[in-house]
Amino acid sequence: MTLQNNPSVDNLRIVELPIPEPRRQEILIRVRATALNYRDIEIINGTYHTAFNLPLVPLSDGVGEVVAMGEDVTRFKIGDRVCSTFWQRWIGGSFRMAEPTYQRGGPIDGLLAEYAVLDEQAAVLAPRNLTDVEAAALPCAAVTAWHALVTEGKIKAGETVLVQGTGGVSLFALQFALASGAKVIVTSSSDEKLERAKALGAFAGINYRQDPEWAEAVLELTEGRGVDHVIEVGGPQSFAQSLKACTRRGQINVIGYLGGKEGTINPLDIFARQVDVRGIPVGSRESFETMNRAIEAHDLKPVIDRIFPWDDAAEAIRYLERGSHFGKIALLHSEASR
Ligand SMILES: NC(=O)c1ccc[n+]([C@@H]2O[C@H](COP(=O)([O-])OP(=O)(O)OC[C@H]3O[C@@H](n4cnc5c(N)ncnc54)[C@H](OP(=O)(O)O)[C@@H]3O)[C@@H](O)[C@H]2O)c1
């Protein structure tokens, strides 16, 4: 399926193309399942910070079965189940290795297709304990949460994590934090979603609509200490609260700005607590592979809100935009496991 001419969900079209031929060190996968991220919506609607050439096959995330290989492929064999990686060139090490022109789902064609060719270096084996739909949810949201809390954050047992909202990134962060022995506080616009987050293991929830100055509640819940890690997806208003909700040397992972980009913060709030603030750019393949081992070891299961047939992508995108979801939205291709 391609996004034609002008960005708009109404311009997604199924087009018949020849099955691509894998070249040297490339694999051809039959796509089994894909998953949506907020970035995909922005690209499809033309509101993403970068404009890409069209037509474009959207979606960075998916899982498929290796059905053909070019010469000299060493990492995979026919029949393997693999996930795409978000950054095609960021294998490991520092973010300087991530080349901006090598992101899947824009500018590189994504996985909303029946077949896709991947460089063997830009794919990882899917965790064996996950269904196709669950594995498809990992490449962007889960790796982002893992990179923030584990690769960069070096999370430790007994620490406290604040996750904002109940979307894909935040629920993965909740699961990884719990698996690391940390405690989790969740914010949400919905009391019902807060109850669901508690059922997953969060020890407390705060409704950020009813309590926009929620830092005070976080300090009460942590007996005045504050939290060690924040998954910040809200933008300047929530960022100002996050700064007040941190413990000394707390870490704020700046991941999204769903509430907008305009606002003010007080630099003294950073200074007073010596808060570490860092931007999170998804993560490397190395982070993805480490995360997959943890997912298998702890038998973690991604939270899937709803599954659509893959040719209903436009409907799935509209559903994500409405914001009523809890966790990930996936698209199912034929022969996939739910
Ligand atoms: N930097 C990166 O590498 C990276 C990677 C992935 C995603 N992101 C970004 O991170 C953000 C979240 O991504 P996602 O895939 O998890 O999105 P998502 O699945 O659509 O989830 C978004 C959730 O955030 C909550 N939310 C909405 N507006 C909010 C606000 N103003 N303040 C606090 N929470 C708010 C809502 O939860 P409730 O309904 O519970 O209120 C919503 O369901 C997006 O901005 C995305 O672009 C960045």
The ligand as a Gaussian input file, in Angstrom:
#p B3LYP/6-31G(d) Opt

LIG

0 1
 N       11.599000       9.805000      20.178000
 C       11.305000       8.595000      19.760000
 O       12.176000       7.789000      19.453000
 C        9.884000       8.177000      19.704000
 C        9.550000       6.840000      19.467000
 C        8.216000       6.461000      19.528000
 C        7.251000       7.433000      19.778000
 N        7.621000       8.731000      19.949000
 C        6.633000       9.757000      20.263000
 O        6.148000       9.481000      21.571000
 C        4.782000       9.830000      21.658000
 C        3.975000       8.612000      22.093000
 O        4.090000       7.628000      21.103000
 P        3.170000       6.337000      21.159000
 O        3.497000       5.529000      19.957000
 O        3.248000       5.704000      22.507000
 O        1.737000       7.035000      20.958000
 P        0.304000       6.478000      21.209000
 O        0.297000       4.993000      21.255000
 O       -0.580000       7.171000      20.256000
 O       -0.026000       6.961000      22.703000
 C       -0.197000       8.266000      23.054000
 C       -0.829000       8.332000      24.446000
 O       -0.254000       9.428000      25.142000
 C       -1.214000      10.016000      25.983000
 N       -1.272000      11.453000      25.717000
 C       -1.885000      12.094000      24.708000
 N       -1.733000      13.421000      24.830000
 C       -1.006000      13.605000      25.963000
 C       -0.546000      14.752000      26.641000
 N       -0.779000      15.986000      26.192000
 N        0.163000      14.576000      27.793000
 C        0.406000      13.344000      28.255000
 N        0.000000      12.213000      27.644000
 C       -0.706000      12.359000      26.510000
 C       -2.543000       9.338000      25.728000
 O       -2.738000       8.398000      26.791000
 P       -4.101000       8.394000      27.649000
 O       -5.199000       8.094000      26.657000
 O       -3.896000       7.349000      28.666000
 O       -4.241000       9.769000      28.238000
 C       -2.297000       8.612000      24.407000
 O       -3.010000       7.419000      24.290000
 C        4.397000      10.376000      20.282000
 O        4.574000      11.784000      20.329000
 C        5.425000       9.775000      19.353000
 O        5.643000      10.538000      18.200000
 C        8.906000       9.118000      19.895000

